[in-house]
Amino acid sequence: MKKNNFKIIAGQIFINENRITTPHPVSEALEKDNLVIVRVDPPAGVIFNRNVYGITANGEILWQIQASLHGTQQDKPYTNILLNPDGLLIAENWNGVSYSVDIRNGEITTIAFDK
């Protein structure tokens, strides 16, 4: 499996030298199973809770993460993405919930309440 060459420059993501358009600036990215997983940061005052994407090597957005299932507040974007030691994609929410993300479709499963 070929690794993708990706980089973030001034909030824009480039995958294999192609600039990928996202609705907000990209704050972090990582690679898992030949996808580049990208988290964008919406500006203050903008509610955008599905702020993680799975993007293919050719720049196609394969999926957008499912919205957080927890919390009563309207604004609850994801604040961090990581690969755990078992290789699972984890998305953390500012309200203290961590989710395992299905790399095939962006669906989430609750794995921890941290607050």
N, C-alpha and C positions, 0 to 999 in steps of 0.2 A: 504494500500500500504506500503510495507516494504521499509525503507530507506536503501540506500546503504552505506556501510562503506568504505570510501575512504580516502586516504592520499597521499601527495606528499613527497617523500624522495629523495633528491639530484637530482631533475629533472625527477624522474620517478613516474608514477601514479600507485597506488595499489588500486584495487576495490575488496572489499570482500576478501582481502588477496592475490588476484591474480595480478601479475605484468603485466601491459598492455604495449605493445611495441608501441612507437610513434616515428616519424621520427626525432624529435628534443626534447630538454628538456621541460618538462611541467612547466609552470610558475604559472598557477592558474586553479582551478577547482571548480565547484559548482554543485548542484543537482537540477534537475527540472523534474517532471513527471517521476520519476524512471530512468532517464538517468543521467549520470555524464557528464557534459559539460566541456571540457578540452581545454585550450589554450596553445599552444606550442610556444616557442621562437626560431626562426631560428637564426643561428649565423650571425654576420655581414658579408655582402657580398653575402649572400645566399637569393635569391628571393623565398619566399614561402608565398604567399598571402592567401592561404586557411588554416590558422593555427588554426582553431577551429573545434573540433570534438564532436559528440554525441556518447557516449559509453554506451552500455547496462550493466546490472548487471553481466552478464557472460563474459564481456570483448569484445564483438563484437562491432566493429566500425559501427554504424548504418548510420551515415552520416558525411560528411566533408562540412564545410560551403562554400557557394557560394562566389566567389571573389567579392571584392568591385566593385561597378559599377561606381564610381566617381574618378576623378583625372587622370591626363595625365601621371604621373610617373609610372614606371614599378613596383617599390617596394612599396607596400602599405598593409602590414600585419595588422591584428587586434591587438590592444594594450590593450584592456580591455574587460572583459565580466562581466555582472551583471544582477540581476533580479530587474526590476523596481517595484515600489509600487503596480502595477496592476498584478505582476507576469510574465510579459513579459521578455523573454530573450533578452538582448540588447548586441550587439557587437559594440565596438567603434573602429574607425580607426584613425591612427595617423594624417590623413589629415583633421580631424575635422568632420567626418560624423558618425552619430550613426544609426545603423540598428536594426530593430526588426528581430529576427531570428525565423523561423518556426521550432518548436521543433520536428516536424515529419520528416523533410527532409533537414534542413540546408539552405533553401532558405531565402534570405534577402529582407526586405522592408525598404526603407529609411524613417527615422522618424525625423531626425534633422541634420542641418548643423550648427556646433558650431563655425566655424571660419569665 
